[in-house]
């Protein structure tokens, strides 16, 4: 399906869109398909009688995509970059465990080196496969295409559980920042008190999500400015006070890990004892870095919403990557260089106290306000993504039809309710516990995505990739190798609770898939697959450049699953297949 050069004209004439692949492209000498961008809409519609021939019957929007229409707004570069930033980072909030586990020098080194291990490879894979599939289910579609529906369902379930677990962090983290700056005794906010407060915050934010509040587009730019503004002032005020030698302080040598981490969950044994290397507590150190530098795959849900999937989408991902790293490194350098706190004092929420020390109580209060705004943005974005993922899986037939239900505001009602309940259950856990549990589930899901990336590169060479990582196909495993080794290291040092939780999540995912199949056969629940699934590898190679050498800014016309209907400019052959089916 081709996007009209004039969107307003297309909307005004959306009752009957006439397509003829022969009129829209010609064949180059190398066999590739080249769009004829010189033909205007008026010239195309002038040939309506010819296009209504039996060979090329009328194709209406309902035939191509009966349930969804293109959004009138498209993500441009900077709004997309900020969405990437909020999916991955949201600011330096939550980096304290890295300092507490490894000291100043290794905390800084970790945020300089580990982006090459985890962040960069995942950003590259998300840029390539996101542009190829343009599916809001993101990794579910990639894994399903590579390994089938069973693995696709497993990836979707693990990814959703990870997202819901991750979302339970933000109300808890916000509460940690408030108690740190106000000076309240954190022991007074344990147990039922903590549970009730975090549950109230969760329900309030979920209600806002239900009413359609979404931190997207240009609004995200405003939120980002508010959230990062105190760190700009912290940098300006704290820069003259920086003592560079503090950056190179090595971790305090302590044989008693209880001095740094007093939670029995974090110091409990696994297959290996709690490892300490050169004074670094390996488990909390790696888990905090992994949590801080991942989730680029979720941004693939926005690929079909960008102004140009070949340029805007990958540039937005890489710009968001740079923003995330800078917003970790700069505040970290200032906070560690301008203050002289002990390693053990870097508890959760300590950045608020650092802001008070550098700029006074006004800056500390501003930091807390920024943390609240940032947590709001991240929470709303992730809860929305998780609920829409459930809706998308229901539309694919993985889940009952009840998860397709939307509120009058257009939000997935039952997906939000289920996500909120899971978040409340996990809100009784502390930051470190939540971190390890969500990392375990997300790590399995992302390993499946890396495996899918390698297989699709090696065995699905005809898959159209508007953005392609500039490496040969045989080198695809080199992209997946560093993050895979890092993930295996995290599992190696994990405790038995994480292993049991991961095994339980995998078994739950497989059982859920089997129950879904049995439910369909026996009619326990109503299932509805909204559209026919079409293979991805039907499309020819298409040159989207115009005759003058510039790139055509044609974007995909889809807000929903490309797996349901391949509704993008490269899939002209799919339209021909549909036409032949209609004739027969």
Secondary structure, DSSP 8 states (H G I E B T S, - for coil): ----SSHHHHHHTTT-----HHHHEEE-TTS-EEE-TTS-HHHHHTTHHHHTSGGG----HHHH-SS----S--B-HHHHHHHHHHHHTSSSTT-HHHHHHHHHHHHHHHHHHHIIIIIHHHHHHHHHHHHHH--TTTHHHHHHHHH-HHHHHHHHHHHHHHHHHHHHHHHHHHHHHHHHHHT--GGGGSHHHHHHHHHHHHHHHHHHHHTT----HHHHHHHHHHHHHHHHHHHHHHHTT--GGGGG------S-GGGT---HHHH--BSS---EETTEEHHHHHHHHHHHT---GGGGGGGGGBS-TTTHHHHHHHHHHHHHHHHHHHHHHHHHHH----GGG--TTHHHHHHHHHH-HHHHHHHHHHHHHHHHHHHHHHHHHHHHHHHHHHHTTSS-GGGG-B-TTSSBHHHHHHHHHHHHHHTTS-HHHHHHHHHHHHHHHHHHHHHHHHHHHHH-TTS--SS--SS-GGGHHHHHHHHHHHHHHHHHT-BHHHHHHHHHHHHHHHHHHHHHHHHHHHTSS-----S----GGG---EE-B-TTS-B-------SS-TTT---STT-HHHHHHHHHHHH-
